[in-house]
């Protein structure tokens, strides 16, 4: 498999790239600054560009078997990063007939009729108060994803912490409280979805 990773030099993207290479796959790492990736491998191709403007996106996905987006908001970045960059990625995928797409958002994005724990409701309220723009951007991105004729999966995660893969995590239609999950485990789950038809056209959560 050749997996294209958007956000490859980020705190979740780097372990995703490393784990994908460890499993014997090829990786196309999409980054704004190749010097920040910090990974070298014979099966690694680095494409420099800007997902928000669309620069280099088509080149990065044209030979992919699957695409994973682990882009994240930053204090200096645009408020609609996930929405705009995600649309650019999915447009390029459709143009090049690449179907498998896995994208990462926060667990504050809800689905219709979802049963949310008390802790989850508390976290959701805080997100609306403190990070409304980030939440709205994620919701808009997911709404776009759900309209696409792709084999998509939206992974929803609680607070992310630095940490290696443990393999000890829960996924699916689970209740999340006030908890966190290691980025290494999130990368592991994103890769597991990209490798397979796990949770196609679903919005699974991951928790510790």
C-alpha positions in Angstrom: 0.0 0.0 0.0 1.1 3.6 -0.7 -0.4 5.8 2.0 -0.4 9.6 1.5 -0.3 11.4 4.9 -1.4 15.0 5.2 0.0 16.6 8.3 2.9 14.2 8.2 5.3 16.4 10.2 2.9 17.0 13.0 2.7 15.3 16.4 0.3 12.6 15.1 1.5 12.6 11.6 5.1 11.6 12.4 4.2 8.4 14.3 1.7 7.6 11.6 4.5 7.8 8.9 6.8 5.8 11.1 4.3 3.0 11.8 3.3 2.8 8.2 6.9 2.3 7.1 7.4 -0.3 9.9 4.5 -2.3 8.5 6.2 -2.5 5.1 4.1 0.1 3.2 5.2 3.0 1.2 4.4 6.5 2.4 3.9 9.8 0.6 4.4 12.5 3.3 2.8 15.8 2.5 4.4 18.7 4.4 4.9 22.4 4.2 8.5 22.2 5.3 10.3 18.9 4.5 13.0 19.8 7.1 10.5 19.4 9.9 9.6 15.8 9.0 12.7 14.2 10.6 12.1 10.8 8.9 14.2 9.2 6.1 13.4 5.9 4.4 13.8 4.3 1.0 10.0 3.8 0.9 9.3 7.4 1.8 8.4 10.1 -0.7 8.1 13.7 0.5 5.9 16.2 -1.3 6.2 19.8 -0.2 3.1 22.0 -0.6 0.2 23.7 1.1 -3.0 21.8 1.6 -4.9 25.0 2.4 -4.1 26.6 -1.0 -4.1 23.2 -2.8 -0.5 23.5 -3.9 1.0 20.1 -4.4 -2.1 18.2 -3.3 -2.8 16.5 -6.6 0.8 15.4 -6.9 0.6 13.8 -3.4 -2.5 11.7 -4.0 -2.2 10.7 -7.6 -0.4 7.4 -6.9 -2.0 6.7 -3.5 -3.9 3.6 -2.5 -5.3 5.4 0.6 -5.1 8.9 2.1 -5.0 9.9 5.7 -5.4 13.4 7.0 -4.2 14.2 10.5 -4.0 17.9 10.0 -4.5 20.0 13.1 -5.4 23.6 13.9 -2.7 25.9 15.1 -3.0 29.3 16.8 -1.5 31.0 13.8 -3.4 29.1 11.1 -6.7 29.8 9.4 -9.9 29.0 11.3 -11.2 26.9 8.4 -8.1 24.8 7.8 -9.8 21.4 8.0 -12.7 22.4 5.9 -10.7 24.0 3.1 -7.7 21.6 3.1 -10.0 18.6 3.4 -12.0 19.8 0.3 -8.8 20.2 -1.6 -7.6 16.7 -0.7 -11.0 15.0 -1.5 -11.3 16.9 -4.8 -7.9 15.6 -5.8 -8.8 12.1 -4.7 -11.9 12.1 -6.8 -10.0 13.4 -9.8 -7.4 10.6 -9.5 -9.9 7.9 -8.5 -8.4 7.3 -5.1 -11.2 6.1 -2.8 -9.9 5.3 0.7 -9.9 8.3 3.0 -9.3 8.4 6.8 -9.5 11.8 8.6 -9.0 12.7 12.2 -11.1 15.2 14.1 -11.9 15.9 17.8 -14.5 13.9 19.7 -16.5 17.1 20.1 -18.0 16.4 16.7 -21.3 14.5 17.4 -23.5 12.3 15.3 -27.3 12.3 15.2 -28.8 10.7 18.3 -25.5 9.9 19.8 -25.5 8.9 23.5 -23.0 11.2 25.2 -21.7 10.6 28.8 -21.8 13.3 31.4 -18.0 13.8 31.1 -18.4 14.1 27.3 -21.1 16.7 27.7 -18.8 18.7 30.0 -16.0 18.6 27.5 -18.3 19.5 24.7 -19.5 22.6 26.6 -15.9 23.7 27.3 -15.1 23.2 23.6 -17.9 25.5 22.6 -16.8 28.1 25.0 -13.0 27.9 24.5 -12.5 26.5 21.0 -15.6 27.3 19.1 -13.8 28.0 15.8 -11.9 24.7 15.9 -15.1 22.8 16.7 -17.1 24.5 13.9 -14.3 23.9 11.4 -14.2 20.2 12.3 -18.0 19.9 12.0 -17.9 21.6 8.6 -15.2 19.3 7.4 -17.1 16.2 8.5 -20.3 17.4 6.9 -18.3 17.7 3.6 -16.8 14.3 4.0 -20.2 12.7 4.5 -21.4 14.0 1.1 -18.5 12.4 -0.8 -18.7 9.2 -2.8 -15.5 7.9 -1.1 -14.7 5.1 1.2 -14.2 7.5 4.1 -13.8 7.0 7.8 -13.8 9.8 10.3 -11.8 9.0 13.5 -13.0 11.1 16.5 -10.5 11.4 19.3 -10.5 13.1 22.7 -7.5 15.1 24.0 -4.3 13.9 22.4 -1.2 13.3 24.5 2.4 12.5 23.5 3.0 8.8 23.8 4.0 5.8 21.9 1.7 3.1 20.6 0.4 0.8 23.3 -2.4 -1.0 21.4 -4.5 -0.7 24.5 -7.4 1.5 23.4 -11.1 1.3 22.6 -12.8 2.1 19.3 -16.2 2.3 17.8 -19.5 3.6 19.3 -18.0 4.1 22.7 -18.7 6.7 25.4 -15.9 9.1 26.1 -15.5 10.9 29.4 -12.9 13.4 30.5 -10.0 11.3 29.1 -7.1 11.4 26.7 -5.4 9.0 24.3 -1.8 8.7 23.1 -0.9 10.0 19.7 0.9 6.7 18.9 -2.3 4.8 19.5 -4.3 7.2 17.4 -1.8 6.8 14.6 -2.1 3.0 15.0 -5.9 3.2 14.6 -5.8 5.5 11.6 -3.4 3.2 9.9 -5.5 0.1 10.7 -8.5 1.8 9.1 -6.5 2.9 6.0 -5.2 -0.7 5.6 -8.7 -2.2 5.5 -12.4 -1.6 5.1 -12.7 -1.1 8.9 -15.4 1.5 9.7 -16.0 2.5 6.1 -18.5 5.4 6.0 -18.6 5.5 9.8 -17.4 7.9 12.5 -15.8 5.7 15.2 -14.4 7.2 18.4 -11.1 6.1 20.0 -10.5 6.2 23.7 -8.1 4.9 26.3 
